[in-house]
Amino acid sequence: MKTIKEFKGLAGISKKFENYNWLYSLIICACFFPFMSPAIALFIGLLFSIIGLRHENLHKYTSKILQASIVLMGFGMSLETVISSSKTGFMETIVSVTTVMLLGIFLGRLFKVEKNIALLISTGTAICGGSAIAAVAPILNSKNYQTSFALIVVFVLNAVALFLFPFIGHQLGLSQETFGNWAAIAIHDTSSVVGAGAIYGEQALQVATTVKLIRALWIIPLALVIALMTKGGEKKSIKFPWFILFFVLAILFAHIFPIFETSYEHFNWLGKRGMVIALFLIGSNITVNEIKQSGTKSFVFGIILWIVITLGSLFFLTR
């Protein structure tokens, strides 16, 4: 009888949590105010997840909100800054992507991590986190648990980076431009790159976002290389990140038609606030059980790979 009562009690608590969905609406509304920073939004999301307040229906819109926000932020970016950042980050991108992939293959074998998991984590670390993993997973014919493991490892490290990188940047006295480049190279997912840049400063945000989205274009050549190297002979389609194209078009449109500058400022503001909402949803979707399920070796592998690219890129940018 006691067990049945306990079960009913837990069911009641769960149902009570379901009725707290209004809290999500409240926090999302708060994300439109200046006091709700990217870091605070992510922290509240993590807190929601820990206490069991998860809104499954909203999480499926996280990626769309983030992508739409990035496009809107493009209206507030200078074409000159974009071109300058592109030139500066081109060589760093080639070196870092190649280094991470080769090191990832080596460490994967050393730690005896499953081949697909090692390649997926390496791809996510080298380019743009979850987007790169989603693009490469079908090519590798990876199983669901392998893709999930890779996404979870990258996801957790993203959350850590969002808090850690701005702190390290301030301690080292990194310039806005240097930090933006560093964040774009060493942080996995676009969401955390944008978040870290926003925390550090306006110029860091512009540089980090631009360089990261340019790096995201490397999904295509890298996916083609992996497809050619993967045995089986089946042709797999590559998922192109179309929001990057729209981001570029937004920058060009704002440059060609400067007469709408006031509207662009509003679009840019809306994009930044949308990014804060996306980070809140990202944080609320991380669970302790998912972290445990991804396995110790996968995490150790992902952490070492991340530390190497973090320290290596920092040395490269500050030498």
Buried (B, 14 or more C-beta within 10 A) or exposed (E): EEEEEEEEEEEEEEEEBEEBBEBBEEBBEBBBEEEBBBBBBBBBBBEBBEEEBBBEEBEEEBBEBBBBBBBBBBBBBBEEBBEBBBEBBEEBBEBBBEBBBEBBBEBBEEBEBBBBBBBBBBBBBBBBBBBBBBBBBBBBEBEEBBBBBBBBBBBBBBBEBBBBBBEBBEEEEBBBBBBBBBBBBBBBBBBBBBBBBBBBBEBBBBBBBBBBBBBBBBBBEBBEEBBEEBEEEEEBEBBEBEBBEBBBEBBEEBBEEEEEEEEBEEBBBBBBBBBBBBBBBBBBBBBEEBBEEBBEBBBBBBBBBBEBBBEBBBEBBEE
